[in-house]
Amino acid sequence: MASVKNDIAAKIGHRILTMESLNPNIRVMEYAVRGPIVARAAEIEKELKQGVKKPFSQVIRANIGDCHACGQRPITFLRQVVALCTYPKLLESPEFPDDAKNRARRILEDCRGHSIGSYSDSVGVEVIRRDAANYISKRDGGIPSNPDDIFLSTGASDGIKSIIKLLMTGREKPQAGIMIPIPQYPLYTAIIAEFNAYAIPYYLDEDRLWAMDTEELQRAIDEAKPDCIPRGLVVINPGNPTGQVLSRKNIEDVIRFAKRNNLFLLADEVYQHNVYAKGAMFHSFKKVLTEMGSDFADMEMASFMSTSKGYMGECGFRGGYCEVINMDPEVKVQLIKSLSAKLCPTVSGQAAMGVVVNPPNPGEPSYEIFEKEKNEVLGDLHTKARLTTEILNSIDGIKCNEVMGAMYAFPKISLPEKAIKEAVKRHMQPDVMYCFELLEETGICVVPGSGFGQKDGTYHFRMTILPPVEELKQLLDGVKKFHVKFLAKYK
């Protein structure tokens, strides 16, 4: 037995990959929405199945924008087209409407072997890219979009990563600097860590509904310049995790700042369908930039879209696109070369994106049911955004800006000094301790604000507004009762 143990120890001792030899950039990566609190939620779910007694009967996951996991029903037309592309024999079935069949045939005709099981071009199926260009042009009031400026991606995340990769210096020093909002979606800090880039955080203004402030942007870039070469500016609109919708003036100011500081703009616009606040409107950065005139006409910019959000919520298909404008033609060749190393995005995800950018038109058989389902989803989200804002603001010690868009609330929580000291004793951030206790006592899983970044001395958490209305009410009632108990416990 001793010799067997020695053999195992010897083998372990000769491992090539250990925590010491692992790429250090991977070690420092973090992704809060799937972090330790979420891992503990999964453990609790297993414990509940095993009969372990808890003060609750289920875990309510409000940690991630996974629409269908929260009960949202798929859009019939989208699933019909993808089903037809997946199993073309269904094209002979009378149960599928002609407009779904026509779209499936167009996609299949552009696939090698008439099958979505074949590789597509690295930039994606051409007919879907053409449809994406038409969608963008229609969205932006007729401003032209060129299919050659569009590549399809495995979710928006993959497109974002592909563009940020181009901005790297390829050297240890000086690093490329990427400006990111705080609070931010943790994808960006994860990519920056993986590529050994330099994060330039700029703070959104919580007192002005999480608006962007150009003085704050200038402060951030000026402080970073001695340590990096600022290359890109990331904007998330509508916001994640903050749920804001930027005004047109705010967007114009940001574009002027980017122009003045010679920055490549990255516009994360995956929530462009998700706008709820009265008077708020989605303005694409491309549209605003184009309408600002010739002084801005040559600005380099990439914008990103996804099948995972909006009214679709098709996270599992991993469909997305990126439109890149004003890129140097020689650099574009290098981008395509980089994309080709990944062969192609999932073609079923491309087909799903094909429906998003080419939905049923008035007069087509599926138009009425499509519009009904789409409006029901967005109407429910509007109701849940208002409900979440109202209930959170009714809780003593919690303040939440209006959920104007996207799928999240990011409330500020006031924590007693005793709770903050207890968190320090446990070697935890105070909002992390708060969220762990919330999970253990109520089964509600949210993400601490420190995972997204926040101003020092402030504490938040992010929660989705996706659960069905009654479940959302239960969740918010649970948060209210827990918060009152938490304040009393650490009074």
Buried (B, 14 or more C-beta within 10 A) or exposed (E): EEEEEEEEEEEEEEEEEEEEEEEEEEEEBEBBBBBEBBEBBEEBBEEBEEEEEBEBEEBBBBBBBBBBBBEBEBBBBBBBBBBBBBEBEBBEEEEBBEBBBBBBBBBBEBBEEEEBEEEBBBBBBEBBBBBBBBBBBEBBEEBEBBBEBBBBBBBBBBBBBBBBBBBBBEEEEEBBBBBBBBBBBBBBBBBBBBBBBBBBBBBBEBEEBBBBBBEBBBEBBEEBBEEBBBBBBBBBBBBBBBBBBBBEEBBBBBBBBBBEBEBBBBBBBBBBBBBBBEEBEBBBBBBBBBBBEEEBEEBBBBBBBBBBBBBBBBBBBBBBBBBBBBBEEEEBEEBEEBBEEEEBBBBBBBBBBBBBBBBBEEEBBBBEBBEEBBEBBBEBBBBBBBBBBEBBEEBEBBEBBBBBBBBBBBBBBEBBEEBBEBBEEEEBBBBBBBBBBBBBBBBBBBBBBBBBBBBEEBBBBBBBBBBEEEBBBBBBEBBBEBBEEBBEEBE
